């Protein structure tokens, strides 16, 4: 199995292939029930199984390994691999070193953590160990033991890979790198990390004069530059933290590179992968930030496919946009690889969360509508933790497809229905595409905040007002972009794509009718020039809530302002504006950009009648600048999105009588799929008519959907 760079789907034997996997943890299931679990997985029309291989489980004591079940039948990894082969089920393996998986010590052996010296552990700014199970990835001692573990487990993986007639087709490298830093806000200040950071700064700036000119400092030499600590109070603090974010992206890339080289040294040629976490409490607005965290790995390793952790806990209208938004952002950052879910919710980790089979079935079909090209049901099989090995308790996952004893649960039939649909549609579904006239710009530096904001503790090292700014990048990307624009467009049933401004095809960008850009006060000069050139070359850009006038280090940078000849001032006003003849549009900030009427068309006004939005023709294109922030919390926001879209005559693909129904149209060369999703707790009956230019429906068709359900219409082209 491999992925195609041009067609963005998996292939097997040269043919398009949908990866349908189920997570089955052999170490959490009695060995005499392995076959039953795998047979039921295969009978569900899945083609692949997935499992961690816990280091702690197999290296019982230092240099005492068991892969054949001599000390415990559930340690017989060799038997499990042979069983997968016997049943003709492909396998994804995840040997760590970290596995997390609610396993004690995240899968690291207890004996190892007792043996490691302080230098091997992640340390806070005070030099204290942050957590007993949190190591420094590039610690020499940790890597030494990791390689000893790899020297035992990698030969097994190599001998059972597909090229050697085994079942293994994919391998995950480590697990959710950097996740603890994001969740807790604790930064690793281990001396090894600091030494690498100092090397990074010296390589980046080369001379102290170069750094001083950026930081506005008077350091005498580069050795004086220390990593940032505490809250950001000055421009210099901000610059240091920005470089610290850049450094950690290089740090994670270095760690992955070391592990990958070790893996490849054993002749392992299977597809490599890594997973991206980010869903928390039913919200995925932070997941794109984690995608940005891995940007250096994605850039430097085209043989590693990143997969999303899609764990919404409970699917609802409130978070229905999250799956599509995350898919589109990952596709923009990783444009030559299929979008797939490494952890695709099947059941729930917490007993108090209810994940009903019918709800998850709707979620699964919505994910197909959103362009998913593969997924791993997590968890397909319930497990029971070995004595003392569970992080929380004995039972691992609830409401799965199969319980620990191998009995079918409600979710099994739903999964089988989804899998059968995929298998039946084959190439047509896999190669189907959506069409979009709208492109949303992704600017990764706005996602560099994992060191300055704690996800769980909500502690902040950055308050932008301390720097004389008012647009917080995290608020912008979460509430204005993710939960605002992206949610609003999906609610209105408009397709969109996402373009990574750091790595986009300029000619392709010009094929969209509109490019939406959400900006803070800062943006680098090259990107500002790219956007100005886009407009002058014939594009239509919608940019808000502010025009950037600073670079990423808060130095003056007014490329867009100068290139597009935009004159504005900043002024406080009430939170309500009038925009495109829509009154009382709520805005998030009191600060507004105020424009003059020279050479532009006013489109928005404050209550004081100051112009806070303009439309202006420039070169072959035009720009719409809205000097205010808005997301999606009122119906006026949806009206405003639609009014702006109509400026370029952007239309929906269907006429539908009930606008609360969401629909997605996918087309292959031969087949059109129309997915209808009812995210509401009431039965919906509605009429629809297809209005796309490719094939128009002359008559309206009627559909009835039960509460929180779906329907797929298939038409020949």
Buried (B, 14 or more C-beta within 10 A) or exposed (E): BBBBEEBBBBBBEEEBBBBBBBBBBBBBBBBEBBBBBBBBBBEBBBBBBBBBBBBBBBBBEEEEBBBEBEEEBBBBBBBBBBBBBEBEBBBBBBBBBBBBBBBBBBBBBBBBBEEBEEBBBBBBEEEEBBBEBBBBBBBEBBBEBBBBBBEBBBEBBBBBBBEEEBBBBBBBBBBBBBBBBBBBBBBBBBEBBBEBBBEBBBEBBEEBEEBBEBBEBEBEEBEEBEBBBEBBEBBBBBBBBBBBBBBBBBBBBBBBBBBBEBBEEBEBBBBBBBBBBBBBEBBBBBBBBBBBBBBBBBBBBEEBBBBBBBBBBBBBBEBBBBBBBBBBBBBBBBBEBBBBBBBBBBBBBEEEEEBBBBBBBBBBBBBBBBBBBBBBBBBBBBBBBBEEBBBEEEBBBBBBBBBBEBEBBBBBBBBBBBBEBBBEBEBBBBBBEBEBBBBBBBBBBBBBBBBBBBBEEEEBBBEBEBBEBBBBBBBBBBBBBBBBBBBBBBBBBBBBBBBBBBBBEEEEBBEBBBBBBBBBBBBBBEBBEBBBBBBBBEBBBBBBBBBBBBBBBBBEBBBBBEBBEBEBEEBEBEBBBBBBEBEEBBBBBEBBBBBEEEEBEBBBBBEEEBBBBBBBEBBEBBBBBBBBBBBBBEEBBBBBBBBBBEBBEBEBBBEBBBEEBBBBBBBBEEBBBBBBBBBBEEEBEBEBBBEBEEEEBEEEEEBEBEEBBBBBBEEEE
